[in-house]
Amino acid sequence: MTYFSVRMRANTQGRHISGAERIVDAAHVAETCAQLAQRALDHPKGEAAQTHLTVEALDVAAITHADALRVDVAECADPDAARAVIHGLLAPLTPHVDALIRETFAARDMRGAMLVCAGTGARLEPDCERGVRVSHMDTLEYTQATGKDAAREALVLASKVAAHPDVIAELCISDDPEYTTGYVAHAGTYTRIPHIKPAGSRAGARAFLVREGADIPALIDYLERQPVLIRTEAQA
């Protein structure tokens, strides 16, 4: 079977609006392009003025596989409770947890994720405005998408990221003003955190907590270019 990476990036006057992607077989390329283009037009952050679609054939031998993270759900009634949960999960992993949380909530319209050294708290990505865009991932078995499935897409992305040995944890606060559930991924578990921010807030970004001494160029190459298909629990 031949696989294709289908990627969508959309912006308005240089401001990031939407991004999404799939890995599909040839029979599903056309419908996937149409679905992702429509998604760029319907985004809560506004209708995109420029939408770019990329279709790339993949070398099947180069595709790797990883298991989906286990899913847990934290009990959070409001953003203060959500921050307490985040702090409790990340504090044992870095002495810079407060700065990590503060910077992730303060970010706006980043195309990619922050790379943060667990030991020093320093930002490690070459372009701190852009961040590092995780790309080339999907589930092992095709799932038809009729619109945005934020929970599924986040789990797939988090599972790819967590499969790299230099990533200790991930914190995600979606910048979608209508989506208020974030997550922390660590030690094989994806912890969904409801009410992570107030409805209507444009705050949010991703931050990857990285081992001190990690090979950053190799990590970025994996995150941005390595095709990975995720085995979900239903496929195990």
SVG drawing of the C-alpha trace seen along z (x, -y; Angstrom):
<svg xmlns="http://www.w3.org/2000/svg" viewBox="-18 -41 42 47">
<polyline fill="none" stroke="black" stroke-width="0.4" points="0.0,0.0 1.2,-3.5 0.8,-6.2 0.5,-9.9 1.1,-12.7 -1.7,-15.3 -1.0,-18.6 -2.9,-21.8 -1.6,-25.1 -3.8,-28.3 -3.1,-31.9 -4.4,-35.4 -1.9,-38.3 0.8,-36.1 -1.2,-35.0 -1.5,-31.3 -5.2,-30.2 -5.2,-26.5 -3.1,-23.4 -4.0,-19.7 -2.8,-16.6 -3.4,-13.0 -1.5,-10.0 -3.8,-8.2 -3.8,-5.8 -4.3,-6.9 -8.0,-6.2 -8.6,-8.8 -6.3,-11.7 -8.9,-13.7 -11.5,-13.6 -8.9,-14.4 -7.7,-17.5 -11.3,-18.7 -12.0,-18.1 -8.9,-19.9 -9.5,-22.9 -13.0,-23.3 -11.7,-23.1 -9.5,-26.1 -12.5,-28.1 -14.6,-27.2 -12.0,-27.8 -13.2,-29.7 -10.1,-31.9 -11.5,-33.2 -11.7,-32.4 -8.3,-31.8 -7.1,-34.1 -4.4,-31.7 -4.6,-27.9 -1.8,-25.6 -2.3,-21.9 0.7,-19.6 0.4,-16.0 3.6,-14.0 4.2,-10.3 5.9,-8.4 8.4,-5.7 6.6,-2.8 9.8,-1.3 10.6,-4.6 7.3,-4.7 7.6,-3.7 4.9,-2.6 4.1,-3.5 1.4,-2.7 -1.2,-5.3 -0.7,-6.6 -3.1,-5.5 -5.9,-8.1 -6.8,-9.5 -9.0,-12.4 -8.3,-14.9 -11.1,-16.3 -11.0,-20.0 -13.9,-22.4 -12.1,-25.6 -8.8,-27.0 -7.3,-27.3 -7.9,-23.7 -6.5,-22.8 -3.3,-24.7 -2.9,-22.9 -3.2,-19.5 -0.6,-20.6 1.8,-21.7 1.4,-18.5 2.2,-16.4 5.2,-18.4 6.8,-19.6 8.6,-16.3 10.2,-16.6 11.7,-20.1 12.5,-22.8 11.3,-25.3 7.7,-24.2 6.2,-27.6 8.0,-29.3 7.0,-26.5 3.4,-26.8 3.5,-30.6 5.1,-30.7 2.8,-28.1 -0.3,-30.1 1.2,-33.4 2.0,-32.2 -0.2,-33.4 -0.5,-32.1 2.5,-29.8 2.7,-27.5 4.7,-24.9 5.7,-23.8 8.3,-25.1 11.2,-22.9 12.2,-23.5 15.2,-21.9 14.1,-20.2 17.4,-20.9 17.9,-24.6 14.4,-25.8 16.0,-27.3 14.2,-27.3 15.9,-25.1 14.1,-25.5 16.0,-27.6 13.0,-30.0 11.1,-30.8 8.4,-32.7 7.6,-29.7 8.4,-26.8 8.7,-23.2 5.8,-21.8 5.1,-18.1 4.2,-16.5 3.7,-13.3 1.5,-11.2 -1.9,-9.5 -3.5,-6.3 -2.5,-3.0 -6.0,-2.3 -7.8,-4.9 -10.5,-6.9 -12.8,-9.0 -12.9,-12.6 -16.0,-14.7 -14.7,-17.7 -12.2,-18.5 -11.7,-15.8 -9.5,-17.6 -9.3,-14.7 -8.2,-12.2 -5.7,-14.5 -4.1,-15.5 -3.7,-11.9 -2.1,-10.9 0.3,-13.9 1.1,-13.3 1.8,-9.6 4.3,-10.4 6.1,-12.9 6.2,-10.6 7.8,-7.8 11.0,-9.8 13.4,-9.0 14.5,-12.6 11.0,-14.0 10.1,-13.7 6.7,-15.3 4.3,-17.5 2.0,-20.3 -0.7,-21.4 -3.2,-24.3 -5.1,-24.6 -5.1,-28.2 -8.6,-27.4 -10.9,-29.9 -13.7,-27.3 -11.6,-24.3 -10.9,-24.5 -9.5,-21.0 -5.8,-20.6 -3.5,-17.8 -0.2,-16.6 1.5,-13.6 4.1,-11.8 5.2,-8.3 2.9,-6.6 -0.2,-8.5 -2.2,-11.2 -4.0,-13.1 -6.9,-15.2 -7.4,-18.4 -10.8,-20.1 -11.5,-23.8 -7.8,-24.5 -8.7,-28.1 -11.8,-30.2 -14.0,-29.9 -13.1,-32.4 -9.5,-32.7 -6.9,-32.7 -4.1,-31.7 -2.2,-28.5 0.6,-26.6 2.5,-23.3 5.6,-22.8 7.8,-19.7 10.0,-19.1 13.3,-17.8 16.2,-15.9 19.3,-18.0 21.9,-17.1 19.5,-15.9 20.5,-16.0 18.2,-18.9 18.7,-18.7 17.9,-15.0 14.8,-15.5 13.5,-18.3 14.1,-16.1 12.0,-13.3 9.2,-15.6 8.9,-17.4 9.8,-14.7 9.6,-11.2 6.3,-9.4 4.7,-7.6 1.5,-5.6 -0.1,-5.2 -1.6,-1.9 -4.7,-2.7 -6.2,-0.6 -8.8,0.7 -6.1,2.0 -4.0,3.7"/>
</svg>
